[in-house]
Amino acid sequence: MKKIALIAFFVVIHLSSFARAWKFNGVFHKISVESQMGLNYSFMSGVGQEGGSGLVGVQFGSMIVLPLNNDIYTKVGLFYMQGGAHFKSEVATFDLNLQYIQIPVWGKVSINQKNLNMIAGPQFGFLLNATEVENGQKRNITKVLNPLDISANIGIEYALRPNFLMSVYYSIGLTDVTNNRENNNALLNNALTFTLGYSFHL
């Protein structure tokens, strides 16, 4: 966990330094930062997990937005995210609660050249903590799960007014949460996320 926190710290410093350098060198213009907070409905899909349902979690973080031209942008961010799922079978009922540090690397394309945009791209998640809750009993299973989660995201972003925005996007898991090499009962993270944000220029 300390290593992940240290990596996250250096990513933020690295991105901020590059963003300011790009601005001062005139390579990019109107570089901005978006601070976002919201809720997600996370669930899991995979072979042998038909009995699962979703959980509601929080998500917050910031993104640096680098305009490539008037209609196309690159967004790189750092987020804290709660995920997981609820499972119910004839044998047992339990919740799987997951916490991630996520690094999204997205593209943003203007749809109407005003306030509506499409966002899409990969997202890399680093597992902070994982607990299994059954009958009120918690069990830490962080060490047995896959420390890296990769997903593909697609969604829309709407500028409510200058500096304020909201976004809705869907995340499709690409890596097995269980780290099961045989992949007989793979679990894939999926989530529908809604966020509100505030944007400002550097």
Residue pairs with C-beta under 8 A, 6 or more apart in sequence:
1 128
1 129
4 101
4 126
4 128
5 101
7 126
8 78
8 101
8 103
8 126
11 78
11 103
12 62
12 78
15 64
15 76
16 64
19 31
19 64
19 66
19 202
20 202
22 28
22 31
22 66
23 29
23 31
23 202
28 66
28 67
28 68
29 67
30 67
30 201
31 64
31 65
31 66
31 67
31 201
31 202
32 64
32 65
32 199
32 200
32 201
32 202
33 62
33 63
33 64
33 65
33 199
33 200
33 201
33 202
34 62
34 63
34 64
34 65
34 75
34 77
34 165
34 197
34 198
34 199
35 61
35 62
35 197
35 198
35 199
36 59
36 60
36 61
36 62
36 63
36 79
36 167
36 195
36 196
36 197
37 58
37 59
37 60
37 195
37 196
37 197
38 58
38 59
38 60
38 167
38 193
38 194
38 195
38 196
39 56
39 57
39 58
39 59
39 193
39 194
40 56
40 57
40 58
40 59
40 81
40 82
40 83
40 191
40 192
40 193
40 194
41 54
41 55
41 56
41 191
41 192
41 193
42 54
42 55
42 56
42 57
42 82
42 83
42 84
42 85
42 98
42 189
42 190
42 191
43 52
43 53
43 54
43 55
43 85
43 190
43 191
44 52
44 84
44 85
44 96
44 173
44 177
44 187
44 188
44 189
44 190
45 52
45 173
45 187
45 188
45 190
46 176
46 185
46 186
46 187
46 188
47 183
47 184
47 185
47 186
48 184
48 185
49 87
49 185
49 187
51 87
51 88
51 89
52 85
52 86
52 87
52 88
53 85
53 86
53 87
53 88
54 85
54 86
55 82
55 83
55 84
55 85
55 86
55 95
55 97
57 81
57 82
57 83
57 84
58 80
58 81
58 82
59 79
59 80
59 81
59 82
59 193
59 195
60 79
60 80
61 77
61 78
61 79
61 80
61 102
62 77
62 78
62 79
63 75
63 76
63 77
63 78
63 104
63 106
64 75
64 76
64 77
65 73
65 74
65 75
65 108
65 199
66 73
66 74
66 75
66 76
67 73
68 74
70 110
70 113
71 109
71 110
71 113
72 107
72 108
72 109
72 110
73 107
73 108
73 109
73 117
74 105
74 106
74 107
74 108
75 104
75 105
75 106
75 107
75 108
75 119
75 121
76 103
76 104
76 105
76 106
77 102
77 103
77 104
77 106
78 101
78 102
78 103
79 101
79 102
79 103
79 104
80 99
80 100
80 101
80 102
81 99
81 100
81 101
81 102
81 125
81 191
82 97
82 98
82 99
83 98
83 99
83 100
83 189
83 191
84 95
84 96
84 97
84 98
85 95
85 96
86 93
86 94
86 95
86 96
87 93
87 94
87 95
87 96
92 134
93 134
94 132
94 133
94 134
95 132
95 133
95 134
96 130
96 131
96 132
96 133
97 130
97 131
97 132
97 133
98 127
98 129
98 130
98 145
98 177
98 189
99 127
99 128
99 129
99 130
100 125
100 126
100 127
100 128
100 149
101 125
101 126
101 128
102 123
102 124
102 125
102 126
103 123
103 124
103 125
103 126
104 121
104 122
104 123
104 124
104 153
105 121
105 122
105 123
105 124
106 119
106 120
106 121
106 123
106 153
107 119
107 120
107 121
108 117
108 118
108 119
108 157
109 117
109 118
110 116
110 117
111 117
111 118
111 156
114 159
115 158
115 159
115 160
116 156
116 157
116 158
116 159
117 156
117 157
117 158
117 159
118 154
118 155
118 156
118 157
119 153
119 154
119 155
119 156
119 157
119 167
119 169
120 152
120 153
120 154
120 155
121 152
121 153
122 150
122 151
122 152
122 153
123 150
123 151
123 152
123 153
123 171
124 148
124 149
124 150
125 148
125 149
125 150
125 151
125 189
126 147
126 148
126 149
127 142
127 145
127 146
127 147
127 148
127 149
128 142
129 140
129 142
130 140
130 141
130 142
130 145
131 138
131 139
131 140
131 141
131 142
132 138
132 139
132 141
133 139
144 179
145 177
145 178
145 179
146 175
146 176
146 177
146 178
146 179
148 175
149 173
149 175
149 177
149 189
150 173
150 174
150 175
151 171
151 172
151 173
151 174
151 175
151 189
151 190
151 191
152 171
152 172
152 174
153 169
153 170
153 171
153 172
154 169
154 170
155 167
155 168
155 169
155 170
155 193
156 167
156 168
156 169
157 165
157 166
157 167
158 165
158 166
158 167
159 165
160 166
163 198
163 199
163 200
164 196
164 197
164 198
164 199
165 196
165 197
165 198
165 199
166 194
166 195
166 196
166 197
167 193
167 194
167 195
167 197
168 192
168 193
168 194
169 192
169 193
170 190
170 191
170 192
170 193
171 189
171 190
171 191
171 192
171 193
172 188
172 190
173 188
173 189
173 190
174 188
175 188
176 183
176 186
176 187
176 188
177 187
177 188
177 189
178 185
178 186
178 187
180 186
